[in-house]
Every structure is written in structure tokens, then in C-alpha cells.
Amino acid sequence: MKNEEEETSEGLNQIFEIINAKGDTGELKEILDNYDRAKIEDNQKANYKRPRE
């Protein structure tokens, strides 16, 4: 799981990407898709249970 500092940094980077997209719908869609993909991966990692040996 990511620490708070990493999450803050990623959030700020996403904000700057959105600002720099300046209405480019293709780029905005890509940013949102990446965000959704990262959230799914984070949830999968958080819910992963290590198999018992």
C-alpha cells in the first residue's frame, strides 16, 4: 500500500496533467483511464491475501 506522501505526489501530478491537457479530450480520457486502472490495482493489492503455507 502506498504511503501518504506518495499518494499526495501522485495526486498533484494528476492535477498538473489535467491542467496541461487544456481541453484535449483524448488526453483527458487517457488520464482518467490511468487513474481508474491505478485504483483497481491498489484495491487488488489491498485485498490480496497471501496463501497459507
N, C-alpha and C positions, 0 to 999 in steps of 0.2 A: 504494500500500500504506500502511496506517496505521502511525503511529509507536507506540512502546511506551506513551507517555503516553496517547494516545487510546484504545488498547486497554484499558488499566487503568481509565480513566474509564468506558468503556462497560461493562466487567465489573462495576464497582462499582454502576453504575446498574441493571444487570440483577439483581444481588443484592437491592438495595433494592426493586425492583419485585416480586420473588418474595416477600420478607418481607411487603410491604404487601398482597399478594394474599390472604393469610390463608385459604387453602383454597378460594378461588373458582376452581373448575376451569376455567371459561370464560376467566378472566383468565390463569390459568397456561398454558392451551393457547395463548392468543394470544402470550404472552411467548416460549414455545418456538418457535412458528411464525415469529415475527420473528427469533429467534436463528438458526434454520435458514436463513431467507431471506438474512440478512446474511452467513452463512458461504458460501453458494452464490455470492453476488455478489462476495465477497472472492476466492474461488477463481477465478472467471471473470476478474476483473481481473488476478490474479496470473499466469494462464495466457495472457492475451491477448498475441498477437504482432502488432506493427504491420506492416501490409503494406509490402513494399518498393516503392519508387517507381522 
